[in-house]
Amino acid sequence: VRANSLTATYDGTEKTASGFVGETAQGIPVEANGQTYYVTGLTSAASGTDVADSQTTIPVTGTAVVKDAAGNDVTAQFDVKVTNGTLTINKRTVTLTSATDSKEYDGTPLTSKVVTPGGENWADGEGATYNVTGTRTLVGSSLNTFTYTLNDNTKADNYTITTSEGTLTITNRTARYQITVEANSAADTYDGTQKS
């Protein structure tokens, strides 16, 4: 008989692997010599929420009892072997991407504070706070840098987190600023000294 296994991605909810493959209300059906027998008396169960709760072997407990279709105990005629199950909770993947933005030069800094989670995203009720430090004032491009801090209810071990920084771009103005420079003038009456 083979215990059930479960592989799931972390989502913040409890996962359970229990019972046996093909198990019915009568027990675990086994075919032998054209007859159907049922194995009872065994249990297998494991539960977990976090990636750390994964189990490579779920213990099978109890004493196997084999009955024929009529309900007779024929355990002595069988050697019952058990294959253990597993419970695997995989990490959830999240990609954090800061915004890309651009504008013409106007002498003020360009910033964009938005960070968008993608991939499988955060599990319900979990997440992070973001500190976006990217800024650009002069013509050219630079990365929209940021850092993040996980919320108190969000465990790093349950996630594979990658970051992707957007780009901040300042372009030359289409209409240039017009600047007029006027030299100083002076007027005076001749007195034999140099004037400037």
N, CA, C and O of each residue as an XYZ file, in Angstrom:
784
protein
N       0.850     -1.182      0.000
C       0.000      0.000      0.000
C       0.885      1.231      0.000
O       1.984      1.219      0.554
N       0.398      2.299     -0.626
C       1.198      3.506     -0.792
C       0.469      4.693     -0.184
O      -0.668      4.989     -0.551
N       1.131      5.370      0.747
C       0.543      6.537      1.393
C       0.469      7.697      0.391
O       1.310      7.818     -0.499
N      -0.540      8.536      0.553
C      -0.672      9.701     -0.313
C       0.432     10.712     -0.032
O       0.899     10.854      1.098
N       0.834     11.407     -1.088
C       1.802     12.492     -0.978
C       1.152     13.770     -1.490
O       0.156     13.731     -2.213
N       1.723     14.890     -1.109
C       1.207     16.177     -1.571
C       2.368     17.122     -1.825
O       3.274     17.255     -1.002
N       2.325     17.782     -2.989
C       3.275     18.846     -3.308
C       2.475     20.102     -3.606
O       1.588     20.088     -4.460
N       2.782     21.185     -2.907
C       2.026     22.424     -3.075
C       2.973     23.611     -2.948
O       4.082     23.488     -2.428
N       2.516     24.757     -3.430
C       3.264     26.005     -3.284
C       2.739     26.767     -2.071
O       1.529     26.834     -1.853
N       3.625     27.328     -1.301
C       3.228     28.074     -0.103
C       2.211     29.153     -0.454
O       2.417     29.925     -1.390
N       1.114     29.206      0.299
C       0.114     30.261      0.101
C      -0.456     30.767      1.422
O      -1.446     31.498      1.442
N       0.179     30.369      2.531
C      -0.265     30.837      3.833
C      -1.332     29.977      4.479
O      -1.710     30.230      5.622
N      -1.829     28.963      3.777
C      -2.847     28.080      4.337
C      -2.244     26.712      4.646
O      -1.228     26.322      4.069
N      -2.881     25.996      5.559
C      -2.380     24.680      5.952
C      -2.601     23.656      4.845
O      -3.663     23.615      4.224
N      -1.597     22.840      4.609
C      -1.660     21.750      3.630
C      -1.602     20.414      4.378
O      -0.887     20.274      5.371
N      -2.366     19.442      3.882
C      -2.413     18.131      4.544
C      -2.279     17.010      3.519
O      -2.957     17.000      2.492
N      -1.394     16.073      3.820
C      -1.289     14.828      3.054
C      -1.734     13.710      3.985
O      -1.148     13.514      5.050
N      -2.771     12.976      3.585
C      -3.279     11.932      4.477
C      -3.861     10.784      3.659
O      -4.166     10.930      2.475
N      -4.005      9.643      4.323
C      -4.619      8.482      3.693
C      -3.691      7.756      2.736
O      -2.478      7.963      2.727
N      -4.311      6.887      1.922
C      -3.550      6.016      1.035
C      -4.128      6.061     -0.372
O      -5.304      6.365     -0.570
N      -3.281      5.755     -1.333
C      -3.701      5.766     -2.733
C      -4.819      4.747     -2.947
O      -4.671      3.574     -2.604
N      -5.931      5.200     -3.511
C      -7.057      4.320     -3.822
C      -7.942      3.979     -2.648
O      -8.858      3.168     -2.787
N      -7.698      4.570     -1.504
C      -8.436      4.219     -0.289
C      -9.927      4.520     -0.434
O     -10.318      5.562     -0.960
N     -10.751      3.583      0.042
C     -12.207      3.738      0.029
C     -12.728      3.609      1.459
O     -11.958      3.436      2.405
N     -14.039      3.696      1.593
C     -14.645      3.547      2.923
C     -14.381      2.163      3.503
O     -14.366      2.001      4.723
N     -14.170      1.156      2.643
C     -13.916     -0.218      3.101
C     -12.449     -0.435      3.472
O     -12.118     -1.353      4.222
N     -11.595      0.401      2.951
C     -10.163      0.240      3.193
C      -9.397      0.469      1.898
O      -9.911      1.057      0.946
N      -8.166     -0.005      1.883
C      -7.310      0.147      0.711
C      -7.453     -1.117     -0.139
O      -7.037     -2.192      0.294
N      -8.036     -1.013     -1.347
C      -8.263     -2.214     -2.158
C      -6.961     -2.764     -2.755
O      -6.117     -2.010     -3.238
N      -6.824     -4.057     -2.711
C      -5.662     -4.740     -3.264
C      -6.152     -5.927     -4.080
O      -6.993     -6.696     -3.616
N      -5.629     -6.081     -5.294
C      -6.010     -7.205     -6.148
C      -4.995     -8.344     -6.007
O      -3.786     -8.121     -6.066
N      -5.499     -9.555     -5.821
C      -4.626    -10.730     -5.749
C      -5.397    -11.940     -6.243
O      -6.478    -12.237     -5.734
N      -4.852    -12.647     -7.236
C      -5.478    -13.851     -7.802
C      -6.920    -13.584     -8.246
O      -7.801    -14.425     -8.067
N      -7.141    -12.416     -8.821
C      -8.471    -12.085     -9.310
C      -9.459    -11.709     -8.224
O     -10.628    -11.462     -8.522
N      -9.031    -11.660     -6.991
C      -9.891    -11.305     -5.872
C      -9.507     -9.904     -5.366
O      -8.365     -9.468     -5.513
N     -10.477     -9.220     -4.773
C     -10.216     -7.914     -4.177
C     -10.207     -8.044     -2.659
O     -11.149     -8.560     -2.057
N      -9.145     -7.574     -2.066
C      -8.999     -7.567     -0.613
C      -8.870     -6.115     -0.144
O      -8.545     -5.220     -0.924
N      -9.130     -5.911      1.131
C      -9.068     -4.558      1.670
C      -8.150     -4.522      2.883
O      -8.269     -5.326      3.807
N      -7.225     -3.558      2.849
C      -6.298     -3.365      3.959
C      -6.839     -2.237      4.839
O      -7.137     -1.145      4.355
N      -6.961     -2.516      6.126
C      -7.425     -1.509      7.076
C      -6.449     -1.440      8.250
O      -5.492     -2.211      8.318
N      -6.700     -0.511      9.172
C      -5.912     -0.431     10.390
C      -4.686      0.466     10.313
O      -3.971      0.635     11.301
N      -4.442      1.045      9.133
C      -3.262      1.900      8.967
C      -3.685      3.362      8.836
O      -4.751      3.656      8.295
N      -2.858      4.271      9.327
C      -3.096      5.707      9.152
C      -1.802      6.385      8.720
O      -0.698      5.963      9.065
N      -1.986      7.452      7.950
C      -0.848      8.256      7.504
C      -1.342      9.684      7.336
O      -2.287      9.929      6.586
N      -0.718     10.619      8.020
C      -1.160     12.011      7.914
C      -0.065     12.960      8.367
O       0.659     12.689      9.325
N       0.043     14.079      7.659
C       0.963     15.146      8.046
C       0.396     16.457      7.540
O      -0.185     16.519      6.457
N       0.570     17.510      8.336
C       0.077     18.831      7.955
C       1.176     19.861      8.144
O       2.071     19.696      8.973
N       1.094     20.912      7.370
C       2.065     21.992      7.509
C       1.618     23.208      6.730
O       0.821     23.108      5.796
N       2.140     24.361      7.123
C       1.815     25.625      6.450
C       3.037     26.231      5.781
O       2.961     26.715      4.652
N       4.161     26.203      6.480
C       5.385     26.822      5.981
C       6.248     25.833      5.210
O       6.083     24.618      5.319
N       7.178     26.386      4.424
C       8.123     25.542      3.686
C       8.884     24.640      4.658
O       9.185     23.489      4.343
N       9.188     25.169      5.827
C       9.936     24.395      6.825
C       9.152     23.195      7.355
O       9.732     22.305      7.977
N       7.840     23.160      7.115
C       7.002     22.053      7.595
C       7.023     20.842      6.661
O       6.411     19.820      6.970
N       7.714     20.941      5.531
C       7.782     19.823      4.583
C       8.355     18.586      5.265
O       9.238     18.680      6.118
N       7.836     17.423      4.871
C       8.316     16.163      5.434
C       8.661     15.209      4.300
O       7.831     14.934      3.434
N       9.892     14.707      4.312
C      10.311     13.766      3.277
C       9.754     12.372      3.520
O       9.695     11.556      2.600
N       9.342     12.093      4.761
C       8.713     10.813      5.091
C       7.577     11.051      6.062
O       7.783     11.582      7.154
N       6.370     10.657      5.663
C       5.227     10.731      6.557
C       5.064      9.348      7.196
O       4.799      8.377      6.488
N       5.213      9.242      8.491
C       5.138      7.928      9.148
C       3.770      7.267      8.952
O       2.733      7.927      9.016
N       3.788      5.960      8.713
C       2.559      5.164      8.659
C       2.445      4.433      9.988
O       3.368      3.727     10.396
N       1.322      4.601     10.658
C       1.140      3.991     11.972
C      -0.019      2.987     11.936
O      -0.821      2.973     11.002
N      -0.085      2.158     12.965
C      -1.158      1.175     13.066
C      -0.699     -0.215     12.694
O       0.460     -0.431     12.341
N      -1.620     -1.149     12.777
C      -1.360     -2.546     12.422
C      -2.273     -2.940     11.273
O      -3.494     -2.813     11.359
N      -1.667     -3.417     10.203
C      -2.442     -3.754      9.005
C      -3.350     -4.957      9.251
O      -2.924     -5.962      9.819
N      -4.607     -4.841      8.819
C      -5.576     -5.947      8.842
C      -6.105     -6.104      7.422
O      -6.563     -5.140      6.809
N      -6.036     -7.339      6.904
C      -6.496     -7.597      5.533
C      -7.774     -8.423      5.595
O      -7.832     -9.449      6.274
N      -8.797     -7.964      4.878
C     -10.068     -8.688      4.846
C     -10.445     -8.962      3.397
O     -10.130     -8.192      2.489
N     -11.146    -10.109      3.210
C     -11.624    -10.402      1.863
C     -12.945     -9.693      1.637
O     -13.429     -8.985      2.520
N     -13.540     -9.877      0.450
C     -14.767     -9.166      0.090
C     -15.912     -9.475      1.040
O     -16.837     -8.675      1.182
N     -15.855    -10.636      1.692
C     -16.916    -11.028      2.628
C     -16.660    -10.498      4.032
O     -17.490    -10.679      4.924
N     -15.526     -9.848      4.235
C     -15.226     -9.302      5.548
C     -14.432    -10.211      6.445
O     -14.224     -9.896      7.617
N     -13.972    -11.362      5.911
C     -13.185    -12.291      6.715
C     -11.751    -11.786      6.879
O     -11.164    -11.241      5.944
N     -11.201    -11.970      8.064
C      -9.832    -11.556      8.340
C      -8.874    -12.585      7.753
O      -8.819    -13.729      8.202
N      -8.120    -12.159      6.740
C      -7.175    -13.071      6.081
C      -5.752    -12.503      6.160
O      -4.913    -12.764      5.298
N      -5.509    -11.735      7.199
C      -4.219    -11.055      7.354
C      -3.056    -12.036      7.303
O      -2.000    -11.721      6.756
N      -3.245    -13.214      7.867
C      -2.156    -14.193      7.932
C      -1.680    -14.632      6.554
O      -0.588    -15.185      6.424
N      -2.480    -14.395      5.533
C      -2.127    -14.824      4.175
C      -1.339    -13.771      3.406
O      -0.929    -14.003      2.268
N      -1.127    -12.615      4.029
C      -0.505    -11.493      3.315
C       0.685    -10.921      4.075
O       0.741    -10.928      5.305
N       1.627    -10.429      3.289
C       2.747     -9.657      3.826
C       2.530     -8.224      3.324
O       2.745     -7.924      2.150
N       2.109     -7.364      4.222
C       1.762     -5.989      3.828
C       3.005     -5.103      3.895
O       3.633     -4.966      4.945
N       3.345     -4.510      2.759
C       4.466     -3.571      2.699
C       3.917     -2.165      2.451
O       2.932     -1.983      1.736
N       4.569     -1.188      3.052
C       4.072      0.189      3.012
C       5.105      1.106      2.372
O       6.293      1.048      2.689
N       4.624      1.956      1.462
C       5.451      3.034      0.918
C       4.996      4.341      1.562
O       3.842      4.745      1.427
N       5.915      4.990      2.261
C       5.569      6.232      2.953
C       5.259      7.362      1.972
O       5.742      7.371      0.839
N       4.453      8.303      2.426
C       4.148      9.483      1.635
C       5.073     10.636      1.997
O       5.894     10.521      2.907
N       4.938     11.741      1.285
C       5.716     12.952      1.552
C       4.802     14.165      1.514
O       3.771     14.169      0.842
N       5.199     15.183      2.243
C       4.524     16.479      2.188
C       5.570     17.507      1.786
O       6.538     17.731      2.512
N       5.374     18.132      0.627
C       6.341     19.104      0.118
C       5.649     20.444     -0.090
O       4.697     20.545     -0.864
N       6.131     21.471      0.603
C       5.625     22.827      0.414
C       6.761     23.646     -0.195
O       7.780     23.890      0.451
N       6.573     24.065     -1.440
C       7.614     24.798     -2.159
C       7.522     26.297     -1.907
O       6.458     26.831     -1.593
N       8.659     26.956     -2.054
C       8.683     28.406     -1.882
C       7.849     29.095     -2.958
O       7.731     28.614     -4.084
N       7.284     30.217     -2.586
C       6.497     31.039     -3.500
C       7.444     32.061     -4.141
O       8.267     32.657     -3.445
N       7.337     32.265     -5.434
C       8.229     33.198     -6.132
C       7.572     34.568     -6.263
O       6.412     34.691     -6.654
N       8.348     35.588     -5.927
C       7.878     36.975     -6.044
C       8.965     37.804     -6.719
O      10.132     37.746     -6.331
N       8.577     38.569     -7.725
C       9.485     39.515     -8.370
C       9.021     40.928     -8.056
O       7.879     41.291     -8.340
N       9.910     41.725     -7.469
C       9.589     43.106     -7.120
C      10.230     44.029     -8.146
O      11.441     43.992     -8.360
N       9.397     44.863     -8.784
C       9.874     45.723     -9.865
C       9.544     47.177     -9.566
O       8.381     47.527     -9.362
N      10.574     48.027     -9.541
C      10.327     49.462     -9.362
C       9.936     50.082    -10.707
O      10.233     49.538    -11.770
N       9.275     51.214    -10.632
C       8.687     51.826    -11.827
C       9.752     52.398    -12.761
O      10.851     52.762    -12.342
N       9.386     52.463    -14.036
C      10.166     53.170    -15.055
C       9.417     54.444    -15.426
O       8.204     54.418    -15.635
N      10.148     55.570    -15.509
C       9.487     56.840    -15.804
C      10.464     57.760    -16.525
O      11.676     57.549    -16.493
N       9.915     58.784    -17.177
C      10.772     59.736    -17.875
C      10.077     61.086    -17.967
O       8.856     61.174    -17.842
N      10.869     62.148    -18.190
C      10.329     63.484    -18.431
C      11.420     64.349    -19.049
O      12.598     63.992    -19.033
N      11.006     65.505    -19.600
C      11.970     66.466    -20.087
C      12.633     67.169    -18.913
O      12.051     67.284    -17.835
N      13.838     67.630    -19.132
C      14.558     68.359    -18.092
C      13.778     69.598    -17.667
O      13.354     70.393    -18.506
N      13.590     69.758    -16.343
C      12.964     70.973    -15.832
C      13.640     71.464    -14.565
O      13.140     72.362    -13.888
N      14.796     70.858    -14.249
C      15.553     71.304    -13.093
C      15.131     70.678    -11.780
O      15.785     70.899    -10.761
N      14.041     69.891    -11.774
C      13.572     69.229    -10.557
C      13.814     67.729    -10.665
O      13.855     67.189    -11.771
N      13.975     67.042     -9.520
C      14.250     65.602     -9.553
C      13.053     64.798    -10.088
O      11.895     65.131     -9.834
N      13.367     63.742    -10.829
C      12.353     62.773    -11.259
C      12.409     61.589    -10.297
O      13.457     60.964    -10.141
N      11.291     61.283     -9.658
C      11.190     60.110     -8.796
C       9.898     59.368     -9.119
O       8.932     59.960     -9.600
N       9.895     58.075     -8.850
C       8.684     57.270     -8.990
C       8.726     56.203     -7.910
O       9.541     55.283     -7.974
N       7.855     56.320     -6.921
C       7.929     55.513     -5.707
C       7.193     54.180     -5.793
O       7.110     53.467     -4.792
N       6.664     53.827     -6.944
C       5.853     52.620     -7.066
C       6.740     51.385     -7.226
O       7.656     51.374     -8.049
N       6.462     50.344     -6.432
C       7.087     49.030     -6.585
C       5.965     48.011     -6.763
O       5.053     47.936     -5.939
N       6.031     47.234     -7.830
C       4.964     46.286     -8.162
C       5.434     44.851     -7.952
O       6.416     44.430     -8.564
N       4.741     44.086     -7.085
C       5.085     42.672     -6.930
C       4.473     41.844     -8.062
O       3.329     42.070     -8.458
N       5.236     40.894     -8.574
C       4.742     40.028     -9.646
C       5.119     38.586     -9.378
O       5.378     38.208     -8.235
N       5.151     37.784    -10.423
C       5.367     36.350    -10.257
C       4.127     35.729     -9.637
O       3.010     35.990    -10.084
N       4.316     34.917     -8.619
C       3.178     34.320     -7.914
C       2.595     35.270     -6.869
O       1.567     34.990     -6.253
N       3.284     36.411     -6.685
C       2.828     37.474     -5.784
C       2.852     37.001     -4.327
O       3.106     35.831     -4.040
N       2.583     37.935     -3.423
C       2.549     37.599     -2.000
C       1.319     36.754     -1.673
O       0.285     36.880     -2.330
N       1.426     35.900     -0.670
C       0.253     35.199     -0.143
C      -0.677     36.232      0.487
O      -0.233     37.303      0.903
N      -1.967     35.908      0.556
C      -2.959     36.839      1.095
C      -2.553     37.331      2.478
O      -2.207     36.543      3.358
N      -2.601     38.651      2.652
C      -2.298     39.235      3.943
C      -0.821     39.417      4.226
O      -0.462     39.936      5.283
N       0.044     39.004      3.313
C       1.488     39.128      3.512
C       2.053     40.134      2.517
O       1.373     40.535      1.573
N       3.310     40.540      2.736
C       3.901     41.505      1.821
C       5.117     42.178      2.415
O       5.785     41.635      3.296
N       5.398     43.388      1.909
C       6.593     44.119      2.322
C       6.344     45.613      2.190
O       5.403     46.048      1.527
N       7.210     46.388      2.836
C       7.221     47.834      2.633
C       8.458     48.170      1.800
O       9.470     47.473      1.864
N       8.361     49.235      1.026
C       9.413     49.562      0.064
C       9.981     50.957      0.329
O       9.249     51.886      0.669
N      11.290     51.083      0.166
C      11.968     52.371      0.273
C      12.653     52.642     -1.060
O      13.726     52.109     -1.342
N      12.015     53.481     -1.876
C      12.532     53.772     -3.214
C      13.469     54.965     -3.121
O      13.060     56.048     -2.702
N      14.719     54.772     -3.509
C      15.734     55.817     -3.399
C      16.167     56.372     -4.752
O      16.956     57.316     -4.801
N      15.671     55.812     -5.840
C      16.068     56.264     -7.165
C      15.611     57.695     -7.434
O      14.481     58.063     -7.115
N      16.499     58.500     -8.024
C      16.168     59.878     -8.387
C      17.082     60.321     -9.530
O      18.216     59.859     -9.648
N      16.564     61.235    -10.381
C      17.343     61.724    -11.523
C      16.958     63.173    -11.795
O      15.776     63.503    -11.884
N      17.971     64.039    -11.926
C      17.707     65.453    -12.203
C      18.287     65.892    -13.544
O      17.638     66.621    -14.294
N      19.516     65.446    -13.849
C      20.183     65.862    -15.081
C      19.816     64.939    -16.243
O      19.342     63.821    -16.039
N      20.044     65.425    -17.466
C      19.747     64.643    -18.671
C      20.543     63.337    -18.649
O      21.748     63.338    -18.399
N      19.858     62.232    -18.911
C      20.479     60.916    -18.900
C      19.557     59.906    -18.242
O      18.385     60.198    -18.001
N      20.082     58.705    -17.948
C      19.269     57.641    -17.355
C      19.993     57.031    -16.163
O      21.223     57.008    -16.123
N      19.232     56.538    -15.194
C      19.781     55.829    -14.047
C      18.729     54.874    -13.504
O      17.542     55.016    -13.798
N      19.164     53.906    -12.715
C      18.250     52.900    -12.167
C      17.390     53.501    -11.060
O      17.835     54.360    -10.298
N      16.149     53.028    -10.991
C      15.237     53.449     -9.926
C      15.442     52.498     -8.747
O      14.668     51.562     -8.546
N      16.485     52.753     -7.980
C      16.902     51.846     -6.915
C      15.908     51.829     -5.754
O      15.224     52.817     -5.488
N      15.846     50.683     -5.070
C      14.961     50.553     -3.916
C      15.408     49.398     -3.032
O      16.163     48.522     -3.455
N      14.924     49.420     -1.798
C      15.090     48.304     -0.871
C      13.712     47.926     -0.349
O      12.748     48.673     -0.516
N      13.627     46.757      0.288
C      12.342     46.328      0.844
C      12.552     45.702      2.215
O      13.626     45.183      2.520
N      11.510     45.760      3.035
C      11.505     45.131      4.349
C      10.242     44.294      4.471
O       9.138     44.811      4.300
N      10.392     43.009      4.763
C       9.236     42.128      4.876
C       8.371     42.513      6.069
O       8.884     42.900      7.119
N       7.061     42.405      5.901
C       6.140     42.639      7.012
C       6.372     41.594      8.105
O       6.933     40.528      7.851
N       5.936     41.915      9.314
C       6.175     41.021     10.451
C       5.594     39.625     10.245
O       6.137     38.644     10.752
N       4.482     39.533      9.495
C       3.831     38.227      9.305
C       4.338     37.492      8.065
O       3.767     36.474      7.673
N       5.397     37.996      7.451
C       5.905     37.417      6.206
C       7.285     36.827      6.434
O       8.223     37.550      6.771
N       7.419     35.501      6.250
C       8.682     34.804      6.503
C       9.494     34.668      5.213
O       9.000     34.180      4.196
N      10.736     35.107      5.283
C      11.607     35.055      4.106
C      11.785     33.625      3.588
O      11.922     33.415      2.383
N      11.783     32.641      4.496
C      12.018     31.246      4.096
C      10.894     30.673      3.241
O      11.064     29.622      2.624
N       9.746     31.350      3.196
C       8.629     30.862      2.387
C       8.632     31.438      0.967
O       7.750     31.134      0.165
N       9.635     32.273      0.665
C       9.633     32.971     -0.621
C      10.995     32.902     -1.307
O      12.041     32.827     -0.662
N      10.943     32.929     -2.629
C      12.117     33.227     -3.438
C      11.856     34.595     -4.047
O      11.001     34.744     -4.920
N      12.601     35.594     -3.579
C      12.335     36.981     -3.961
C      13.449     37.492     -4.859
O      14.628     37.388     -4.521
N      13.070     38.045     -6.004
C      14.029     38.697     -6.896
C      13.584     40.138     -7.115
O      12.397     40.453     -7.034
N      14.547     41.003     -7.393
C      14.239     42.413     -7.620
C      14.634     42.832     -9.028
O      15.585     42.307     -9.607
N      13.892     43.780     -9.562
C      14.170     44.325    -10.887
C      13.964     45.838    -10.819
O      12.873     46.310    -10.501
N      15.016     46.587    -11.117
C      14.941     48.042    -10.996
C      14.567     48.686    -12.322
O      15.152     48.394    -13.365
N      13.579     49.568    -12.255
C      13.191     50.325    -13.436
C      14.220     51.392    -13.767
O      15.265     51.476    -13.123
N      13.921     52.210    -14.778
C      14.852     53.237    -15.238
C      14.198     54.611    -15.195
O      13.059     54.789    -15.626
N      14.939     55.576    -14.669
C      14.505     56.970    -14.669
C      15.302     57.715    -15.743
O      16.532     57.668    -15.755
N      14.594     58.401    -16.639
C      15.247     59.044    -17.775
C      14.844     60.507    -17.865
O      13.657     60.835    -17.847
N      15.839     61.387    -17.962
C      15.627     62.813    -18.210
C      16.086     63.104    -19.635
O      17.226     62.810    -19.992
N      15.203     63.681    -20.451
C      15.539     64.013    -21.835
C      15.735     65.514    -21.995
O      15.285     66.305    -21.166
N      16.418     65.894    -23.078
C      16.584     67.315    -23.395
C      15.226     67.951    -23.665
O      14.304     67.296    -24.149
N      15.121     69.214    -23.352
C      13.873     69.931    -23.591
C      13.628     70.104    -25.086
O      14.553     70.375    -25.852
N      12.377     69.943    -25.487
C      12.008     70.210    -26.877
C      12.100     71.705    -27.163
O      12.623     72.111    -28.200
N      11.589     72.527    -26.238
C      11.684     73.983    -26.340
C      12.704     74.447    -25.307
O      12.476     74.337    -24.103
N      13.829     74.964    -25.789
C      14.888     75.393    -24.884
C      14.460     76.604    -24.059
O      13.661     77.423    -24.513
N      14.998     76.712    -22.841
C      14.804     77.928    -22.055
C      15.483     79.095    -22.780
O      16.564     78.921    -23.344
N      14.863     80.281    -22.774
C      15.448     81.484    -23.374
C      16.032     82.344    -22.260
O      15.324     82.724    -21.327
N      17.318     82.650    -22.356
C      18.011     83.457    -21.349
C      18.607     84.686    -22.036
O      19.317     84.561    -23.033
N      18.322     85.843    -21.515
C      18.904     87.084    -22.035
C      19.859     87.650    -20.996
O      19.491     87.868    -19.842
N      21.096     87.883    -21.431
C      22.110     88.471    -20.558
C      22.365     89.903    -21.009
O      22.703     90.139    -22.169
N      22.207     90.850    -20.107
C      22.384     92.259    -20.462
C      23.584     92.805    -19.702
O      23.645     92.746    -18.474
N      24.555     93.347    -20.476
C      25.743     93.937    -19.854
C      25.391     95.259    -19.171
O      24.491     95.966    -19.623
N      26.088     95.595    -18.096
C      25.869     96.855    -17.403
C      26.397     98.024    -18.238
O      27.371     97.876    -18.976
N      25.750     99.179    -18.119
C      26.178    100.419    -18.772
C      26.445    101.470    -17.702
O      25.998    101.347    -16.562
N      27.188    102.509    -18.096
C      27.458    103.605    -17.165
C      27.586    104.920    -17.942
O      28.019    104.927    -19.094
N      27.220    105.989    -17.327
C      27.368    107.328    -17.927
C      27.933    108.269    -16.866
O      27.489    108.251    -15.718
N      28.897    109.076    -17.241
C      29.505    109.988    -16.272
C      30.059    111.210    -17.008
O      30.133    111.209    -18.237
N      30.437    112.224    -16.288
C      31.025    113.438    -16.872
C      32.535    113.332    -16.776
O      33.081    112.898    -15.762
N      33.201    113.736    -17.853
C      34.678    113.640    -17.917
C      35.299    114.391    -16.753
O      35.025    115.562    -16.491
N      36.187    113.609    -16.046
C      36.916    114.285    -14.971
C      38.367    113.867    -14.971
O      39.077    114.076    -13.988
N      38.822    113.265    -16.087
C      40.217    112.891    -16.239
C      40.558    111.555    -15.619
O      41.714    111.139    -15.691
N      39.608    110.862    -15.013
C      39.879    109.537    -14.438
C      39.224    108.460    -15.306
O      38.288    108.714    -16.063
N      39.783    107.195    -15.154
C      39.228    106.080    -15.940
C      37.876    105.648    -15.391
O      37.680    105.528    -14.181
N      36.970    105.423    -16.297
C      35.631    104.926    -15.927
C      35.484    103.475    -16.398
O      36.105    103.086    -17.387
N      34.660    102.661    -15.694
C      34.401    101.277    -16.111
C      32.954    100.923    -15.827
O      32.527     99.802    -16.103
